[in-house]
Amino acid sequence: MMAVLPSLALALLYLLRAGAEVPVQPGFNAEKFAGTWYVTAAVSNCSVFLKIKDGMKSSIATISFTPEGDLAMQLVWPLLDKCQKFELLLQQSGQAGHYMAAQEKRDLRVMETDYSRYAIVHQLQQREQETSTALQLLTREQDVSPQLLQKFKELIPTVGLTEDMLAILPKSDQCTEAIS
């Protein structure tokens, strides 16, 4: 156990340092951000994501906040013949719009949002020896405008990713009933 603590601390320090240059939405308002979002585009250097990105469909994220200000996210991804549910609880970092999960070594920042149409979320995650970076375009509707998609694409190189890692996720109504 004692040997694990220094490596965990180093991994969290790396995530903090690596994410330090990523901006957070000024004046982030959690109340306005809460609700249902669709993941309509994503880009990541995660090896698992890169293997499956071409077969992915738009997923649904339901976001709420605890009384302490922590972010609770329920994700439902449509897979071949089923809906896969994931739940995340991320602690507020002290900066509105920036959340962390020490257990999962995850750092999430809401880079930009207008609350009513779109949000761009940046995420760093440490798994074993791999640190992955992801950028997601969330929209309130499954449709995404060409202008918004272009804005998202322009951010890709600013976080060290490339457009060949991009997945524009087709609409899906496969899992709408799975959201509780």
Secondary structure, DSSP 8 states (H G I E B T S, - for coil): -TTHHHHHHHHHHHHHHHHTTS---TT--HHHH-EEEEEEEEEE--HHHHHHGGG---EEEEEEE-TTS-EEEEEEEE-SSSEEEEEEEEEE-SSTTEEEETTTTEEEEEEEE-SSSEEEEEEEEEETTEEEEEEEEEESSS---HHHHHHHHHHGGGGT--GGGEEE-----TTGGG--
